[in-house]
Amino acid sequence: MKANITRQDITFYGLQVAAWLAFLMVPAISAFIATQSWSGAMRAFDVNARIHWTSAAIYFVNTLVLVPLGYYRNRRWMFWVGNGLILAALVYVFFYNFNPQGFIDRIPDERYRQYALANFYASSLVAILMSAFLAGIALLVHHVRRSLVVKRQLKEEQQKRTEAELEWLKNQLNPHFLFNTLNNISSLVQIDADKAQDAIAQLSDLLRYAMYESRHGMVPIQGEVEFMRNYISLMELRCNDKTEVTTTFDVQKNMEIAPLLFISLIENAFKHGVSSSRPSKIDIRLIQDEDQLVFICDNTNYPKDDADRSGSGIGLENTRRRLELIYKGHYDWEQSLENDIYHVRIILNIKD
């Protein structure tokens, strides 16, 4: 099976090789600084390499073979058996195969011979324990790397899910908006055909914006204001003389916001705030204050009866969900019903 080596793998293992080379070079660098001799530096490197080559070999056997191919491939026995064999080999070399007596006999003082022998066995035990420690370090390095990879993958997956959900929510706005607007134009056809034709042209412009401009993650605020003006004008066609609609758009600074963010709230204002027989009022404001964008919508409240399930609050829920996905931690939502006036205010903290 062909090995699939990625750039991340090359970086991961390359950094470890570089770290070991730097560790082996420390005595050579120190020797060269002290003596200004290349030969002295090479001897220091040779001695250090002879002492630590076993440690480096144990580490890279674990890093390249035992950990990735054994421990993380559901073959943990391979990891434990491999390191058990390494420990057994070290015990055999230090305590059975290598005889330190010839070196110790050269020490003239009997007292120092005992110390030397004890020091040899202590050093051998430390070397054996160090091999186990290096196996643990190799396992820890792989674990940290895998944790970072998993965390990055989870973040990317969450980002994809968020983008998919935002796209779904935005697509939910367009049919909902189209359904209500076509109902308005259908009623207008029977009253004034010329106005209905103009309304259809205006609706065409609105849909063009909704279908094409809203594909972008963010759109200029001026385009959104123009869209809301046209939309409100189109919705006013359904209103009679008993309905008062006022708007305030005070946006001067060029900024970008999520597209079609406030349309559902405007739609709800006309749907639930207009009565054919009683006085009705809708007040819509979009005000810019430095880096804050404030949207306010106040309307009279005429609740639909249980038989009328048009909308069913979907638009309001979608708006809140989009705010949470796009502006989480950077928006305030205020909603109330007092004296038969429904009030909603959204404050967006927008930075350039």
C-alpha positions in Angstrom: 0.0 0.0 0.0 1.4 3.4 -1.0 2.2 5.6 1.9 0.3 8.9 1.9 2.8 11.4 3.2 1.5 15.0 3.5 3.3 18.3 3.9 2.2 18.3 7.6 3.9 14.9 8.1 7.2 16.3 6.6 7.0 19.3 8.9 6.1 17.2 11.9 9.0 14.7 11.6 11.4 17.4 10.3 11.0 19.5 13.4 11.8 16.5 15.6 14.9 15.6 13.6 16.0 19.3 13.9 15.4 19.2 17.6 17.6 16.1 18.1 20.3 17.5 15.9 20.3 20.8 17.9 20.5 18.7 21.1 23.5 16.8 19.8 25.2 20.0 18.6 25.1 21.8 21.9 28.4 20.3 23.2 30.1 21.0 19.9 29.0 24.6 19.8 30.1 25.1 23.4 33.5 23.5 22.7 34.0 25.7 19.6 33.1 28.9 21.6 35.6 27.9 24.3 38.5 26.7 22.1 37.9 28.2 18.7 38.9 24.8 17.4 36.9 22.9 14.7 38.6 19.6 15.7 37.7 20.1 19.3 34.1 20.8 18.3 34.0 17.7 16.2 35.3 15.5 19.0 32.7 16.9 21.4 30.0 16.2 18.9 31.3 12.6 18.3 31.4 11.9 22.1 27.9 13.3 22.6 26.5 11.4 19.6 28.1 8.1 20.9 26.4 8.7 24.3 23.0 9.6 23.0 22.6 7.7 19.7 20.8 4.9 21.5 18.3 7.4 23.0 17.7 9.0 19.6 17.2 5.5 18.0 14.6 4.5 20.7 12.8 7.8 20.2 12.5 7.6 16.5 11.6 3.9 16.5 8.6 4.9 18.6 7.9 8.0 16.6 8.1 6.4 13.2 6.9 2.9 13.8 5.6 1.8 17.2 3.3 4.8 18.0 1.7 5.6 14.5 1.6 2.0 13.2 0.9 0.2 16.6 -0.6 2.4 19.3 -2.9 4.4 17.0 -3.8 1.5 14.6 -5.6 -0.6 17.2 -2.5 -2.7 17.6 -1.3 -1.4 21.0 0.2 -4.7 21.7 2.8 -3.8 19.1 3.7 -0.7 21.0 4.0 -2.4 24.4 5.8 -5.5 23.0 8.2 -3.4 21.0 9.2 -1.2 23.9 9.3 -4.3 26.2 11.9 -5.8 23.8 13.9 -2.6 23.8 14.0 -2.6 27.6 14.9 -6.3 27.7 17.7 -5.6 25.3 19.1 -2.7 27.3 18.9 -4.8 30.5 20.8 -7.6 28.8 23.5 -5.2 27.4 24.1 -3.3 30.6 23.7 -6.0 33.2 24.8 -9.2 31.5 26.7 -8.6 28.3 28.9 -5.7 29.3 31.4 -6.4 32.0 32.6 -3.2 33.7 35.1 -5.0 35.9 38.0 -4.5 33.5 37.5 -0.7 33.7 37.0 -0.7 37.5 40.1 -2.7 38.1 42.2 0.1 36.7 41.2 2.4 39.6 44.0 2.2 42.1 41.9 3.1 45.2 39.7 0.3 46.5 37.1 2.8 47.9 36.6 4.4 44.5 36.2 1.0 42.8 33.0 0.4 44.8 31.7 3.8 44.1 32.5 3.4 40.4 30.6 0.0 40.2 27.6 1.5 42.0 27.7 4.5 39.7 27.8 2.2 36.6 24.7 0.3 37.7 22.9 3.5 38.7 23.7 5.0 35.3 22.6 1.9 33.5 19.3 1.9 35.4 18.8 5.6 34.5 19.5 4.8 30.8 16.8 2.0 30.9 14.3 4.3 32.6 15.1 7.0 30.1 14.2 4.7 27.2 10.8 4.2 28.7 10.5 8.0 29.2 11.4 8.6 25.6 8.7 6.2 24.4 6.3 8.2 26.6 7.5 11.4 25.1 7.0 10.1 21.5 3.5 9.0 22.4 2.7 12.4 24.0 4.0 14.3 20.9 1.8 12.2 18.6 -1.2 12.6 21.0 -0.8 16.4 21.0 -0.5 16.5 17.2 -3.6 14.3 16.8 -5.5 16.5 19.2 -4.7 19.6 17.3 -5.6 18.0 14.0 -9.0 16.8 15.4 -9.6 20.2 16.9 -8.9 21.9 13.5 -11.1 19.4 11.7 -13.9 19.9 14.1 -13.6 23.7 13.6 -13.7 23.3 9.9 -16.7 21.0 10.1 -18.5 23.4 12.3 -17.7 26.2 9.9 -19.1 24.2 7.0 -22.3 23.4 9.1 -22.7 27.0 10.0 -22.3 28.1 6.4 -24.8 25.5 5.3 -27.3 26.5 7.9 -26.9 30.2 7.0 -27.6 29.4 3.4 -30.6 27.4 4.4 -32.0 30.2 6.6 -31.4 32.7 3.8 -33.2 30.5 1.3 -36.1 30.3 3.8 -36.5 34.1 3.6 -37.0 34.3 -0.1 -40.0 32.0 -0.6 -41.6 33.4 2.5 -41.1 37.0 1.2 -42.3 36.0 -2.3 -45.4 34.3 -1.1 -46.7 37.4 0.8 -45.7 39.9 -1.9 -47.5 37.9 -4.7 -50.6 37.8 -2.5 -50.5 41.6 -2.3 -50.1 42.0 -6.1 -52.8 39.5 -6.7 -55.2 41.7 -4.7 -54.0 44.8 -6.5 -54.7 43.4 -10.0 -58.5 43.5 -9.3 -58.2 47.2 -8.2 -55.7 48.9 -10.4 -54.0 47.0 -13.3 -51.5 49.7 -14.0 -50.3 49.8 -10.4 -50.1 46.1 -10.4 -47.9 46.1 -13.4 -45.6 48.7 -11.8 -45.6 46.6 -8.7 -44.5 43.5 -10.7 -41.6 45.5 -12.1 -40.7 46.6 -8.6 -40.9 43.0 -7.4 -38.6 42.0 -10.2 -36.0 44.4 -9.0 -36.4 43.1 -5.4 -36.1 39.5 -6.5 -33.0 40.3 -8.5 -31.4 41.7 -5.4 -32.5 38.8 -3.3 -31.3 36.2 -5.7 -28.0 37.7 -6.8 -26.7 40.3 -4.4 -27.7 38.3 -1.3 -25.4 35.5 -2.4 -22.5 37.4 -0.8 -21.8 36.9 2.8 -21.9 40.7 3.4 -23.5 43.5 1.3 -23.2 47.3 1.4 -25.7 48.9 3.8 -26.8 51.3 1.1 -28.1 48.4 -1.0 -30.0 47.0 1.9 -31.6 50.4 2.6 -32.8 50.7 -1.0 -34.1 47.1 -0.8 -36.0 47.9 2.4 -37.5 51.1 0.9 -38.7 49.3 -2.2 -40.1 46.4 -0.1 -42.0 48.7 2.3 -43.4 50.6 -0.7 -44.6 47.4 -2.2 -46.1 46.2 1.1 -48.0 49.5 1.5 -50.1 48.6 -1.5 -52.1 46.3 0.7 -52.8 49.0 3.3 -55.9 51.3 3.4 -56.3 54.9 4.7 -56.5 53.6 8.3 -52.8 52.5 8.2 -49.9 55.0 8.9 -46.5 53.9 7.8 -43.4 55.9 8.7 -39.8 55.2 8.0 -36.5 56.7 9.0 -33.2 55.7 7.3 -30.2 57.5 8.7 -27.2 55.7 7.3 -24.3 57.7 6.1 -21.1 55.7 6.8 -20.2 52.9 4.3 -20.5 49.6 6.1 -21.4 46.0 5.2 -24.0 43.8 6.9 -25.6 40.4 6.3 -28.1 40.5 3.5 -31.9 40.5 4.0 -31.4 40.6 7.8 -34.4 42.8 8.7 -36.9 41.9 6.0 -38.6 39.2 8.1 -39.3 41.8 10.9 -40.7 44.2 8.4 -42.8 41.5 6.9 -44.2 40.6 10.3 -45.0 44.2 11.0 -47.2 44.4 8.0 -48.7 40.9 8.5 -49.6 41.3 12.2 -49.7 45.1 12.5 -52.3 46.0 9.9 -56.1 45.8 10.3 -58.6 46.5 7.5 -61.1 48.0 10.0 -59.1 49.5 12.8 -56.4 52.2 12.9 -52.9 50.7 12.3 -49.4 52.1 12.6 -46.0 50.9 11.5 -42.8 52.8 12.3 -39.5 51.5 10.9 -36.2 53.0 11.7 -32.6 52.1 10.7 -30.1 54.4 12.4 -26.3 54.4 12.3 -24.4 55.6 15.3 -20.6 55.3 14.9 -19.9 51.6 14.6 -23.4 50.6 15.8 -26.4 50.0 13.5 -29.8 50.2 15.2 -32.9 48.7 13.7 -36.3 49.5 15.4 -39.7 48.4 14.3 -42.9 49.4 16.2 -46.3 48.3 15.0 -49.8 47.9 16.3 -50.6 44.3 17.2 -53.5 42.4 15.7 -52.9 38.8 16.4 -54.0 36.2 13.9 -56.5 33.6 14.9 -55.7 30.0 15.3 -56.9 29.2 11.8 -54.4 31.6 10.2 -51.0 29.9 10.3 -49.3 32.0 7.7 -45.8 32.5 8.7 -46.1 30.8 12.1 -43.2 32.9 13.4 -40.7 31.2 11.1 -39.3 34.6 9.9 -38.7 35.8 13.4 -37.0 32.6 14.4 -34.8 32.7 11.3 -33.8 36.3 12.0 -32.7 35.4 15.6 -30.8 32.4 14.4 -29.0 34.3 11.7 -28.0 37.0 14.2 -26.7 34.3 16.5 -24.7 32.6 13.8 -23.3 35.8 12.2 -23.1 38.4 15.0 -22.8 36.2 18.1 -21.6 38.4 21.0 -22.0 41.5 18.9 -25.7 42.2 18.9 -28.5 43.0 21.3 -32.1 42.0 20.8 -35.0 43.7 22.5 -38.6 42.5 22.1 -41.7 43.6 23.9 -45.5 44.0 23.6 -47.0 46.9 25.5 -50.3 48.8 25.1 -51.0 46.8 21.9 -47.7 48.0 20.4 -45.2 45.3 19.3 -41.7 46.6 19.6 -38.4 45.0 18.4 -35.0 46.6 18.5 -31.7 45.1 17.2 -28.3 46.8 17.9 -25.4 45.5 15.8 -21.9 46.3 16.8 -20.1 46.5 13.4 -16.4 47.1 13.0 -14.9 48.0 9.6 
